[in-house]
């Protein structure tokens, strides 16, 4: 039996799944809707309140990593969260906690196949509606309403993907200042 994602080091993950930015695909919203339907059909309805598409694949025309980013609203409840982890595992999702700036939320990833690294990937970020992870919808909406900012973000991602091709965490951290700046602007105007 081969290694799973949890068995890999950060270096192995970087080599197997490098940062690759692809031109926008009209298929990304379709993939999100299919995955959302699958999640809704599989997960007990008391475990979440809503599911949203976010990230670069949700912004028409924006180049992105070929990963469908999904936001799931839920309350942190140990019993319910354990059920959610188990139920999403039946769909192939692996669970982990992610800490960004002292704010922890649940993350589920799917599609990281070590035998076929080109498989479609999905990330679910889950937390309560008051969690800062939900600010990412403001960022998305701002990019949609301000195409010049979306172009600047795309240029930054292309530059950083070349610089941090095998360093996923460093790539994410390097985008943080831009994302935070635009999110701050979005909070003022949206």
Order of alpha helices (4+ residues) and beta strands (2+ residues): alpha-beta-alpha-beta-beta-beta-alpha-beta-beta-beta-alpha-alpha-alpha
